[in-house]
C-alpha cells in the first residue's frame, strides 16, 4: 500500500436526477478488507443499473460504495488479508458491489476473473455484469438446454448481445427483438435465427408462428409480461431481470396453471458474496475458454472519458447504442 496515492479521481451522484448529476470529484483511495483486492481501474463498464442508481431508484447495498459502477477491468494494486490466487499486478476484470467510476475500487477477490487470452482491458471491462447476469438467469435459473428455443428481448443491448452468443454457442435456437432492421441484422450476425423488429411486427405472433419459446429473458416488463406468457410453449419459462416499462401488470394466472408455465427472475447486485463467487467459478470453467478462443466476444459500442460519464449515460439512455459502453479511467 505504500506506493498508493491518498486521493483518486471519481465520479459521484450529487443528487437523484438525470445524467447531469454525475460530477467529477476527489475521494480517498479505499482500503481492501479481508478477502478483498484493490483494483487500479483501467476501464469501467456502464450499465442500466448505474442509470437507475443515478435516478434514485436503485440504492446500493448498505456496505457498498455510493459511487456508481458495477464492473471494471485493471490491475490489482493491493491485497487484503486472506487473499490467495491473485498477486499485485495481475490484470483482471471484476464484478463490483459499486464504486467502479473511480481510479481505485475494492471488491471480493472471488468476484475477479483473469482477462481472457488475447483480450484487451477495454473489452474485458464489458464482461462481468453482463456475463454474470446472463449465466445465472439463462443457464442456472432458466435452465436453457441445447435444442430449446430461447427468446431474448433487446438483442443489441449488452445483455442481449451476450445472451445471443452464449445461447447459440451452447446449442439453443435463438430468437430476439430489436428496434430497427439494422439492429436485427446485428443480432443475426451474432447467432440469432430469428430477429424481430418490434416496431414493425408483433413478436408474439412471430414467435408462436415459429412454434413458441421454451425460455424468455425479459428486461422490458410492463405489458410485455402477458405477451411473453402467450409467446411461451407449454411448460415454458419466463425469467424477468429488469422493468424498463414498469413492474406492475395484470396477468391471467389461469394460463400459467393450465399451461404449466414458470415465472421467475433475479437481480444480481443484492445477492450475497458466496452466490456471486459461485457464478464466477462457473464462468471461469464454462465461458472463459470460449472468450479466450474467440468463440464469443463482447460487442463494443463506445468509449468515454471518466469525466464524461454524463455523456455515457445519455448514450445509454438513448437506446441508440449497440453493445457495451465503457469509461476510460486510467
HELIX and SHEET records of a PDB file:
HELIX    1   1 UNK A   19  UNK A   21  5                                   3    
HELIX    2   2 UNK A   48  UNK A   55  1                                   8    
HELIX    3   3 UNK A  109  UNK A  111  5                                   3    
HELIX    4   4 UNK A  121  UNK A  124  1                                   4    
HELIX    5   5 UNK A  128  UNK A  134  1                                   7    
HELIX    6   6 UNK A  135  UNK A  141  3                                   7    
HELIX    7   7 UNK A  158  UNK A  169  1                                  12    
HELIX    8   8 UNK A  181  UNK A  190  1                                  10    
HELIX    9   9 UNK A  203  UNK A  209  1                                   7    
HELIX   10  10 UNK A  224  UNK A  231  1                                   8    
HELIX   11  11 UNK A  253  UNK A  258  1                                   6    
HELIX   12  12 UNK A  273  UNK A  286  1                                  14    
HELIX   13  13 UNK A  288  UNK A  292  1                                   5    
HELIX   14  14 UNK A  306  UNK A  308  5                                   3    
HELIX   15  15 UNK A  309  UNK A  318  1                                  10    
SHEET    1   A 2 UNK A   7  UNK A  13  0                                        
SHEET    2   A 2 UNK A  22  UNK A  28 -1                                        
SHEET    1   B 5 UNK A 104  UNK A 108  0                                        
SHEET    2   B 5 UNK A  36  UNK A  46 -1                                        
SHEET    3   B 5 UNK A  71  UNK A  79 -1                                        
SHEET    4   B 5 UNK A  91  UNK A  95 -1                                        
SHEET    5   B 5 UNK A 112  UNK A 114 -1                                        
SHEET    1   C 4 UNK A 104  UNK A 108  0                                        
SHEET    2   C 4 UNK A  36  UNK A  46 -1                                        
SHEET    3   C 4 UNK A 324  UNK A 328 -1                                        
SHEET    4   C 4 UNK A 300  UNK A 305  1                                        
SHEET    1   D 6 UNK A 194  UNK A 197  0                                        
SHEET    2   D 6 UNK A 173  UNK A 178  1                                        
SHEET    3   D 6 UNK A 149  UNK A 152  1                                        
SHEET    4   D 6 UNK A 213  UNK A 218  1                                        
SHEET    5   D 6 UNK A 232  UNK A 240  1                                        
SHEET    6   D 6 UNK A 262  UNK A 265  1                                        
END                                                                             
